[in-house]
């Protein structure tokens, strides 16, 4: 009797899930969402290590559970924050764009591992205090990208400053030479008057 009741309950649950699926599909079809840009060849190439890693461990790469993505990130974190951020973005896009699934990289598990595995990143020094506080709330991979770009910007700015300083120095030296040359020319032309015989 208990087995029959359990079987009836399971059948009711299956009917309910089928009804949910039908209603959700109808809702999705009514939406006029424009198609997303497909994954690029570079993104597919970037995803190869992820797909291989999943195959080696006997887990699905699509749809992926957040814990699986988090485990993968913890294993590849040594490759650096830029690689991790690119990989996380590609995995997320593969789910949301390519397969229209929920993004496992937005989960708490993945964000926790990202924040633990990516080297702590300080906010850019030039930012105001309020923006630095907001920066600390960002996921680790995003902080790493912002910090990298800010460092590149600062380095470019300093390089241009140094180039400008060098040009000013050369210009100043040229002006001094011209001024000294003009003084010598004036001194020669305004020298002692020639004596008449």
C-alpha angles and dihedrals in degrees: 000000000000090000091053091049091050091049092051090048091050091049091050090050091050090050090049092049090049089051091050090050092050093048094045092049090051091051092049091050092052093055116096096212112158114237115265123241107270121245113276124237088251091055092049089049090048089052094056095089089049093050092046092047090053092047092051091053097042096243132125120261091193118063091017125192114236091239090057091051090047091052091050092050092050089054096049098037090102088070090072140261096279092055092045092048092049091048093048091049092049093048090049093049091046088058101039102034107026099037103017091234133137115279109251091193090069091063126112092244094056094043090050092052091045091053091046099043102040113079111257110266125208119219116255111279093229093060121102118251095256092054091047088057091052090047090059090059093059122099113268096247092053091048089052092053093047091047091049093050091046090050090050090049092049091048091050091048092050091046091053090046090053092047090051092048090051091050091049090049092051091046091050091049091049091050091049091051091049091047092048091046091051091048091052091047090050091047092053094046094044093045124124114317116259114256118237120229 
